[in-house]
Amino acid sequence: MNLPADMVGQFLLGKTEVPALASWSKQQIGRWILHWHPRLPITQIRSQDGSDAGWLMGIAVDPEGQVLPAVWQLGFNCNEADAAGRFESALHGLSGRFAAVFLTSRNERFYLDASGSLAAVYCEQHQVVASSCNLVLQAGELQQNSGLVQAFGLPQRDGYFPFELTPWSAINRLLPNHYLNLGNWVRKRHWPSGQLLDPSRPPHEIIRDIAGLVEGFISGVTRLGAAQIPLTAGYDTRVLLACSRPSLSSIHFFTSPIPDVNARMDCAYGRRIAKQFGLDYSVLTWKDAPEAEIESWIYRTGTCVVDRITRCTRTDQQLDPTRFTLLGVGGEVGRGYFWLPDDVPSRPLSGNELVQRFNFPPVEAVIHAASNWLDQLPTSDLLEKLDLFYIEQRLGCWAGPAMYGPLYDRFLMYPFNSRRTYELMLSLPQDYRREERMPVDLIKLRWPELLEFPFNEPFGWLKFEAQARRSLTSMRIQIGNAGARRIKSILLRTFKSR
């Protein structure tokens, strides 16, 4: 496998040159050498006095909606005693998809963005930080954790490695809200540092601020280049559409027709919304991915995540390689996505229960890692624990690594991915979030006519299919699985022919 060509938009930070990455761009600051694929944007970080202070990999947008330039000159001396804290505060104000290396005489640190969307793993043994486990292996050989690999069963079945775990014993994933000290290879939490819930502000003020941040991000990116955004039956892509209204001339909307009932509903909604509002829109053509392309996707992501998007690699080739792709990932933070109806703040949560709740393999290493993560959380509130699980485990360990799989766009980002945006979402009242009012109120504020269409509700033949599926569940009890499968096969052929 031609490693440099396959690892599009990826990076490796270490103390020695890596021969396998000789065709990549390379730069050195002090003892650290950064290798990066040519399609990964790089920003030079400089101190107030003009000296080099590190790199920002990816694309970041400041609070004014401006994309950071090729050189980001900080407004302070990076060798001052409080420089690391001031740099951290500056990072907290950025949105986008990025990771940052801060290198001074006092500090050597590696940071992720708010959800770890430009994912990173690290290996103390080889003294490297990289985007993928398979890049770490270019620095030296390592032993796979065969027991853990067998327990998760990737890539033969869908799943992902949570809680800093990877298929290799000596490689750990850096979680969002933590930085890695490159001097002693210890990771430390830097957010949240206080109470998440803010009852002092009314929801309409918070929604106004969230809308401004998302709209500002989209406007900033589309000033840099044209974009493409998926359009589905769900909440979060509709919010992106509402916040895209000032930038519509630069945006193409699309729907990916993954062969399942949810995607068929997405396509039906996408067509109707696009027609009603005159959007530049298309439905991609589904193409089954050859095994070799799926294996390449899995290799790029370090064999750390496999799911239905893994099998979209051939369909993704229809995306416009000159456009940025903006996804609705992260909007679930505003909806208490992992809360169950009987969850209350005072309810305890153990590592074993957490593993069972999210269907991870119930083996000792996973339960131990889950318990360690829970023990280190800065909150005793169950709902806040589940919110942080979503950001740090679901986004950081599933979505982030998966973003290295696609090859066919200019660069991929999430407009919701901002620490300030997440702080605002998490400060909304818990009942408000349970009722999923945030996306509705946000759309009402920015483009209320979009609410003429419901969310995730089948109609026409799709509604009939949903009713038939519910009936099949009942029929299995009466006639057994074999008979139900036969009826399901006939119905599906009927739906697909229409």
Secondary structure, DSSP 8 states (H G I E B T S, - for coil): --HHHHSTT-EEEESS--GGGTTSEEEEETTEEEEE-TTS-EEEEE-TTS-EEEEEEEEEE-TTS-B--SEEE-SS-TTSTTHHHHHHHHHHT-EEEEEEEEE-SS-EEEEE-TT-SS--EEETTTTEEESSHHHHGGGS---B-HHHHHHH-TTTS-EE--TT--SBTT-EE--TTEEEETTTTEEEE-S--S-S--TTS-HHHHHHHHHHHHHHHHHHHHHHS-EEEE--SSHHHHHHHHHTGGGGGGEEEEE---SSHHHHHHHHHHHHHHHHHT--EEE-------HHHHHHHHHHTTT-EESGGGGGTTGGGGS-TTSEEE--TTGGGGGTTT--TT--TT----HHHHHHHTT----HHHHHHHHHHHHT-S---HHHHHHHHIIIIIIIIIIHHHTTS--SSSEEE-TT-BHHHHHHHHTS-HHHHHTTHHHHHHHHHH-GGGGGS-SS---THHHHHHHHHHHHHHHHHHHHHHHHHHHHHHHHHHHHT-
